[in-house]
Amino acid sequence: MTDIRIEYARAHDAAAIEALLRAAFEQQDEADLVAALRRDGAIWVEWVATTGTTIVGFAALSRMRAPDGWACLAPVAVQPEHQNQGIGGALTRRAAGFDQADAVVVLGDPQFYGHHGFDHARAQKLFSPYPVSHTLIAGGARSPEATLIYPAAFG
């Protein structure tokens, strides 16, 4: 990964982020999710990975409805031609280290997220509307017992 910078997204990045999400996921769903999270005021922080002036990666943390003070990571996306270069991992590590939240949860591939700061075993006592088999946690209590309530846009 050379010459990649991770910085906070700005309002004028919205169109480039939407295009990146459509390209990375080959559908509109994730772009619609981010738009709904923004509209609801649920996004806590958005990061972009850039090379020069081009946005090549994106990650968002949203405030969980419960537990209070927790965040969820979704989506993480990288332009297809820039995948497998460590950009997604760098964005994921940034999210895992987000110290403004009491904990950060992610739903996804345990192997990938486990390599980038999230812990699968610690998430096994969480109650979630999504499969706990693919839920991981960073930060927070050693082995938390909590019911996860995601932002409404995830419904």
N, C-alpha and C positions, 0 to 999 in steps of 0.2 A: 504494500500500500504506500504509494509515493504521492507526495504533494496533495494529500487530502486534509482538509480542515473541517472540523465539526464546530458549528456555531448555532446560536439560537436562530430559529426561523423568524422572518419578518413578514409583515402583512403583504408586502408586494411579492413574496415568494409563493403565494397561494396557487396561482395558475401553474407554475412549474412543478409544484408539489402534486397537484392533481394529475398532471400529465405523467409524472414519474409513477404515481400509484397505479394508474391505468396500464402503463407499460409493464411494470413489475409483476402485477397480478393478472394481467391479460383480461381484465374485467373492470367494471365500474364500482363494485361493492365497497372496496376499501376507500376509494375517493369519496363515496357517499357517506361512509362511516365518519371520516374526518370532518366532512362538512357538517354533519349532524352534531358531532362532538363540539365543534366550534360554535355552532348556532346555540347549543344548550349551555355554553360557557363551562363545559366539563374538562376541557384540555388544561392541564397544569403547565406543561412545557412542550415545545416542539423543537427538534433539532434538525438541521440539514447538514449533510456532508457535501462539501464542494471541492471541485478541482478547478482552479481558476475562478471563473464566474459561473460555472455550470453546476447545478444541483444534481448530484448523482446518488444521494441517499437521503432517507428521511426516517425519523422515529418520533412518536408522540407518547407522552404519559398523560393519562387522564385521572381525575380524582374519582376514587371509588365512592359509591354512596354509603357503603359500609365495608369494613370498619372505617371509622373516621380517621383521616390522616393517611390512608393508604392510597397507592396509585396503581394503575394497570398500564402495562406497555402494549400498545397496539395502535397502528401497525408499525412494523419495521420493514422498510422497502429499499431496494437498490436497483438502479437502472440495469436492465438485463446485460448490457455490454460491460458493466463494471462489477458484476457479481463474481464471487469467488476470489476477491482481492482483499478481503478483510474489512471491508467497509461496514457490512452488517454487524460483524462482531464488535467493531469499535463503537457503533451506535448502541448496541446492546449493553456493552460494558459501561458506557456513559449512563444509561438508564439504571443499571444495577447499582451503580454508585451514587444515585440521586439521594442526597442526604436531607432534602427538605421533606421527604415523605417518611412516615414511620416504617413502611415496608412497600415493596413493589412486587406485584404479581404479573406473571405472563402465562399465556396459554399457548403451547407450541411444542416443538420437538425437544424432548428432554435432553437429548445428546447435544444439540446445538446450544441451547440456552444454558445448559449445565457447564459448558466450556467457557461461558462468558459472564460468570458471576451469579447465576441463579442456582438455587438448590431444589432439587426434586423431592428428596427425602423429607425435608422440613415442611413441605406443603401438604403432606399426607393427612393431616388432621383438619384441613380446611374443608368447608362445605361450600360447594360451588354449583351453579347451574350448568357448568361445563365439566368435562371429564377431569377429575383430579389426577388421573394417570398422565395427563399432559399439562398439569399446572405446576409452576415453579415459583419460588419466592426469593427475593433478595432483601437484606436488611431485616429489621424487626426482631421479634422474639425468637428464641432458639427453636421451639417447636410449637408454633401458635395454633390455637383452636379458635377459629373464627368462621363466620358465615360471610361469604363474599357477595356483595350486591354491586354489580357493575353499573356504570352510567346507563341511562335509559336508551341511548343510541345503540347499545349492544343488543337490545331486545329484538 
